[in-house]
C-alpha cells in the first residue's frame, strides 16, 4: 500500500520556469547561455536538448559548442577562453560527464567564475563553503526546493547524502545546514554504505545503482530524494526502489519527473542571475 506523497518535481519546475520567463520579460533582457558538449553520450545529448528547449521557452539564447569524442583538451579550453571574453555570453555550462581523456577539473577551472552557470568553479565552491556564495549548483538548489516543498519542519532533521562527488556533497551539505539540517556524507563504495540510512530523516542518493535502496534500508516517514538515473530495459530507473520505499517513506521523488526538471529550472534562474550581475 502506497503511503508516501510524491514530490512532483516537474510541476514545481514548471512554476519556476514561468517565473524565469516573466522575470526576463519584466527586465527586458536577453540572457545568453553557452553550453559545451563533448562526445557522443546519448544521455548528455538528450539533457542538452532539454536544456535548450527550456532556455528558449524562457527567453534565454543558448549557444551550443559541440565537440567530437576525441577532442583535444586545449581546443575546449580555447573555446572557454573565447567565451569568457565574449560580452554577449552571460553564462557558461560544461555538460558532464566529459570523455575520459579530458581533465574535468582543469576545464571547469578555465571558466570565468562570474560566468559559471553550474557553480562548480573552485572559487564559487569556496564562497559557498565560507557563506559568501552567490551562484549555487542548480542540482543542489533543485534538491533543496524539493525538500522544502514538503513544508515539513526541517530544524534538526538529519540527512544522509550518498554520492561520490566531493563538489556536490560538500556544497549541498553547506546549503542544508542553512536550513538546520545536519548532513552526513557517505561514499556509496564503502562496505557499510547503507548503515546510516536507517536513522536518516532525509536521504539524498546520487549513486547510479538501480533500485539500490529498498524499504528495509530506510527510516519510517523519511523524505527520499532520488538523484540517480540508470537506463534499464529502455526505462530510466532511480537509485531508490520506488514501489517498496513508497510504503514506508512520507515523501519521495519519482525518476523521471523529480530532480531532473528542477535542475533545468534552476539553471535558468542562475543564467538570469549571472546576466543581471553583468548588466548592472
LUMMARTI-607318 format. One record per residue (C-alpha): residue number from 1; residue in three letters; x, y negated, z negated. Coordinates in nm, 2 decimals, decimal comma. Each point is the difference from the previous one (the first is absolute). Example, Ala and Ser with C-alpha at 12.3 -4.5 7.8 and 13.67 -1.06 7.14 Angstrom:
2
   zalo   voro       xx       yy       zz
      1    ala     1,23     0,45    -0,78
      2    ser     0,14    -0,34     0,07
This chain:
280
   zalo   voro       xx       yy       zz
      1    unk     0,00     0,00     0,00
      2    unk     0,14    -0,34     0,10
      3    unk     0,05    -0,24    -0,28
      4    unk     0,25    -0,25     0,12
      5    unk    -0,10    -0,33     0,17
      6    unk     0,17    -0,05     0,33
      7    unk     0,20    -0,32     0,03
      8    unk    -0,09    -0,11     0,35
      9    unk     0,32    -0,16     0,12
     10    unk    -0,14    -0,06     0,35
     11    unk    -0,29    -0,21    -0,14
     12    unk     0,23    -0,20    -0,22
     13    unk     0,24    -0,05     0,28
     14    unk    -0,27    -0,12     0,23
     15    unk    -0,08    -0,28    -0,25
     16    unk     0,36    -0,10    -0,02
     17    unk     0,04    -0,01     0,37
     18    unk    -0,30    -0,22     0,03
     19    unk     0,15    -0,23    -0,26
     20    unk     0,32    -0,01     0,20
     21    unk    -0,19    -0,09     0,32
     22    unk    -0,19    -0,28    -0,18
     23    unk     0,32    -0,13    -0,15
     24    unk     0,18    -0,02     0,33
     25    unk    -0,30    -0,18     0,16
     26    unk    -0,02    -0,25    -0,29
     27    unk     0,37    -0,07     0,01
     28    unk     0,00    -0,02     0,38
     29    unk     0,33     0,19     0,03
     30    unk     0,12     0,28     0,22
     31    unk     0,23     0,22    -0,20
     32    unk     0,24     0,23     0,19
     33    unk     0,11     0,34    -0,12
     34    unk     0,29     0,18     0,17
     35    unk     0,00     0,38    -0,04
     36    unk     0,31     0,22     0,08
     37    unk    -0,08     0,36     0,09
     38    unk     0,27     0,25     0,08
     39    unk    -0,04     0,36     0,12
     40    unk    -0,30     0,21     0,11
     41    unk    -0,16     0,10    -0,33
     42    unk    -0,37     0,03     0,08
     43    unk    -0,11    -0,11    -0,35
     44    unk     0,21    -0,32     0,02
     45    unk    -0,14    -0,08     0,34
     46    unk    -0,35     0,05    -0,13
     47    unk     0,06    -0,22    -0,31
     48    unk     0,14    -0,28     0,22
     49    unk    -0,30     0,01     0,23
     50    unk    -0,23    -0,02    -0,30
     51    unk     0,20    -0,30    -0,14
     52    unk     0,00    -0,17     0,34
     53    unk    -0,38     0,03     0,03
     54    unk    -0,05    -0,13    -0,35
     55    unk     0,24    -0,29     0,05
     56    unk    -0,17    -0,11     0,33
     57    unk    -0,35     0,03    -0,16
     58    unk     0,12    -0,24    -0,28
     59    unk     0,16    -0,25     0,24
     60    unk     0,36     0,11    -0,05
     61    unk     0,22     0,03     0,30
     62    unk     0,20     0,33    -0,02
     63    unk     0,32     0,05     0,22
     64    unk     0,12     0,35     0,02
     65    unk     0,37     0,09     0,06
     66    unk     0,00     0,37     0,10
     67    unk     0,33     0,19     0,01
     68    unk     0,09     0,35     0,12
     69    unk     0,08     0,28    -0,25
     70    unk     0,38    -0,03     0,07
     71    unk     0,02    -0,38    -0,04
     72    unk     0,32    -0,14    -0,14
     73    unk    -0,02    -0,17    -0,33
     74    unk     0,17    -0,31     0,13
     75    unk    -0,28    -0,05     0,25
     76    unk    -0,26     0,00    -0,27
     77    unk     0,20    -0,24    -0,22
     78    unk     0,06    -0,23     0,29
     79    unk    -0,38    -0,01     0,06
     80    unk    -0,06    -0,07    -0,37
     81    unk     0,26    -0,29     0,01
     82    unk    -0,18    -0,14     0,30
     83    unk    -0,34     0,02    -0,17
     84    unk     0,15    -0,16    -0,32
     85    unk     0,08    -0,31     0,20
     86    unk    -0,32     0,00     0,21
     87    unk    -0,21    -0,29    -0,14
     88    unk    -0,31     0,16     0,15
     89    unk     0,04     0,32    -0,21
     90    unk    -0,14    -0,02    -0,35
     91    unk     0,04     0,36    -0,12
     92    unk     0,21     0,31     0,09
     93    unk    -0,10     0,36    -0,06
     94    unk     0,22     0,31     0,05
     95    unk    -0,23     0,30     0,06
     96    unk     0,13     0,28    -0,22
     97    unk     0,13     0,27     0,02
     98    unk     0,28    -0,08     0,24
     99    unk     0,19     0,27     0,20
    100    unk     0,25     0,18    -0,23
    101    unk     0,31    -0,14     0,15
    102    unk    -0,10    -0,36    -0,09
    103    unk     0,09    -0,16    -0,34
    104    unk    -0,34    -0,11    -0,13
    105    unk     0,14    -0,21    -0,28
    106    unk     0,24    -0,19     0,23
    107    unk    -0,28    -0,07     0,24
    108    unk    -0,23    -0,13    -0,27
    109    unk     0,28    -0,21    -0,14
    110    unk     0,04    -0,17     0,34
    111    unk    -0,35    -0,16    -0,03
    112    unk    -0,03    -0,35    -0,12
    113    unk    -0,15     0,04    -0,35
    114    unk    -0,24    -0,29     0,08
    115    unk    -0,14     0,21     0,29
    116    unk    -0,01     0,33    -0,18
    117    unk    -0,36     0,12     0,05
    118    unk     0,05     0,33    -0,19
    119    unk     0,17    -0,16    -0,30
    120    unk     0,28     0,26     0,02
    121    unk     0,30    -0,23     0,04
    122    unk     0,23     0,04    -0,30
    123    unk    -0,03    -0,37    -0,08
    124    unk    -0,38     0,03    -0,01
    125    unk     0,01     0,32    -0,21
    126    unk     0,24    -0,18    -0,25
    127    unk    -0,25    -0,29    -0,02
    128    unk    -0,29     0,24    -0,08
    129    unk     0,20     0,17    -0,27
    130    unk     0,10    -0,33    -0,15
    131    unk    -0,37    -0,12     0,01
    132    unk     0,07    -0,26     0,27
    133    unk    -0,14     0,19     0,29
    134    unk    -0,21    -0,17     0,27
    135    unk    -0,03     0,27     0,26
    136    unk    -0,10     0,35    -0,12
    137    unk    -0,01     0,33     0,19
    138    unk    -0,34     0,03     0,17
    139    unk    -0,01     0,36    -0,12
    140    unk     0,05    -0,10    -0,36
    141    unk    -0,26    -0,27     0,02
    142    unk    -0,24     0,23     0,17
    143    unk     0,04     0,26    -0,27
    144    unk    -0,05    -0,27    -0,27
    145    unk    -0,31    -0,12     0,17
    146    unk    -0,14     0,35     0,01
    147    unk     0,06     0,05    -0,37
    148    unk    -0,15    -0,33    -0,10
    149    unk    -0,30     0,06     0,21
    150    unk    -0,11     0,27    -0,25
    151    unk    -0,06    -0,29    -0,25
    152    unk     0,14     0,23    -0,27
    153    unk     0,19    -0,16    -0,30
    154    unk     0,36     0,06     0,10
    155    unk     0,17    -0,13    -0,31
    156    unk     0,23     0,27    -0,15
    157    unk    -0,09     0,25     0,27
    158    unk     0,28     0,24     0,10
    159    unk     0,09     0,06     0,36
    160    unk     0,22     0,25     0,17
    161    unk     0,15    -0,10     0,33
    162    unk     0,13     0,31     0,17
    163    unk     0,21    -0,09     0,31
    164    unk     0,36     0,00     0,13
    165    unk     0,05    -0,36     0,11
    166    unk     0,16    -0,21    -0,27
    167    unk    -0,10    -0,33     0,17
    168    unk    -0,37     0,12    -0,01
    169    unk     0,00     0,13    -0,35
    170    unk     0,20    -0,28    -0,17
    171    unk    -0,21    -0,28     0,14
    172    unk    -0,33     0,18    -0,04
    173    unk     0,09     0,07    -0,37
    174    unk     0,08    -0,38    -0,04
    175    unk    -0,34    -0,10     0,15
    176    unk    -0,19     0,25    -0,21
    177    unk     0,17    -0,13    -0,31
    178    unk    -0,16    -0,34     0,06
    179    unk    -0,34     0,16    -0,05
    180    unk     0,10     0,17    -0,32
    181    unk     0,05     0,34     0,16
    182    unk     0,30     0,20    -0,13
    183    unk     0,15     0,18     0,30
    184    unk     0,23     0,31     0,01
    185    unk     0,19     0,08     0,32
    186    unk     0,03     0,37     0,09
    187    unk     0,21     0,15     0,27
    188    unk    -0,21     0,26     0,18
    189    unk     0,30     0,22     0,06
    190    unk     0,08     0,05    -0,37
    191    unk    -0,08     0,34    -0,15
    192    unk    -0,26    -0,14    -0,24
    193    unk    -0,15    -0,26     0,23
    194    unk    -0,36     0,08    -0,09
    195    unk     0,05     0,01    -0,38
    196    unk    -0,09    -0,36    -0,07
    197    unk    -0,31     0,00     0,22
    198    unk    -0,23     0,16    -0,26
    199    unk     0,03    -0,30    -0,23
    200    unk    -0,01    -0,28     0,26
    201    unk    -0,30    -0,23     0,02
    202    unk     0,10    -0,10     0,35
    203    unk     0,19     0,22     0,26
    204    unk     0,15    -0,16     0,31
    205    unk     0,14     0,27     0,23
    206    unk     0,22    -0,07     0,30
    207    unk     0,16     0,34     0,06
    208    unk    -0,12     0,14     0,33
    209    unk    -0,10     0,35    -0,13
    210    unk    -0,35     0,08     0,10
    211    unk    -0,24     0,07    -0,28
    212    unk     0,29     0,03    -0,24
    213    unk    -0,18    -0,15    -0,30
    214    unk    -0,30     0,21    -0,12
    215    unk    -0,25    -0,05    -0,28
    216    unk     0,21     0,22    -0,23
    217    unk     0,27    -0,27     0,02
    218    unk    -0,20    -0,30    -0,09
    219    unk    -0,16    -0,16    -0,31
    220    unk    -0,38    -0,03    -0,04
    221    unk    -0,13    -0,33     0,13
    222    unk     0,32    -0,11     0,17
    223    unk     0,04    -0,24     0,29
    224    unk     0,16     0,17     0,30
    225    unk     0,17    -0,21     0,28
    226    unk     0,12     0,22     0,29
    227    unk     0,27    -0,16     0,22
    228    unk     0,12     0,32     0,15
    229    unk    -0,10     0,11     0,35
    230    unk     0,08     0,32     0,18
    231    unk    -0,14     0,14     0,33
    232    unk    -0,16     0,34    -0,06
    233    unk    -0,17     0,18     0,30
    234    unk    -0,07    -0,34     0,16
    235    unk    -0,13    -0,16    -0,31
    236    unk     0,16    -0,26    -0,24
    237    unk     0,02     0,14    -0,35
    238    unk     0,12    -0,17    -0,32
    239    unk     0,21     0,12    -0,29
    240    unk    -0,30     0,04    -0,22
    241    unk    -0,25     0,29     0,04
    242    unk    -0,30    -0,23     0,04
    243    unk    -0,27     0,27    -0,05
    244    unk     0,13     0,14    -0,33
    245    unk     0,13    -0,32    -0,15
    246    unk    -0,33    -0,18     0,07
    247    unk    -0,15     0,24    -0,26
    248    unk     0,22    -0,14    -0,27
    249    unk     0,12    -0,35     0,08
    250    unk    -0,21    -0,32    -0,04
    251    unk     0,12    -0,17     0,32
    252    unk     0,18     0,13     0,31
    253    unk     0,12    -0,14     0,33
    254    unk    -0,07     0,20     0,31
    255    unk     0,25     0,08     0,28
    256    unk    -0,05    -0,15     0,25
    257    unk    -0,20    -0,31    -0,10
    258    unk     0,17    -0,09    -0,33
    259    unk     0,35    -0,15    -0,02
    260    unk     0,06    -0,03     0,37
    261    unk    -0,25    -0,27     0,09
    262    unk     0,09    -0,20    -0,31
    263    unk     0,37     0,00     0,10
    264    unk    -0,09    -0,15     0,34
    265    unk    -0,23    -0,26    -0,15
    266    unk     0,27    -0,11    -0,25
    267    unk     0,25    -0,02     0,29
    268    unk    -0,23    -0,26     0,16
    269    unk    -0,01    -0,20    -0,33
    270    unk     0,38     0,01    -0,02
    271    unk     0,03    -0,13     0,36
    272    unk    -0,23    -0,29    -0,08
    273    unk     0,19    -0,08    -0,32
    274    unk     0,34     0,00     0,18
    275    unk    -0,15    -0,21     0,28
    276    unk    -0,14    -0,26    -0,24
    277    unk     0,34    -0,01    -0,19
    278    unk     0,19    -0,07     0,32
    279    unk    -0,25    -0,26     0,13
    280    unk    -0,02    -0,21    -0,31
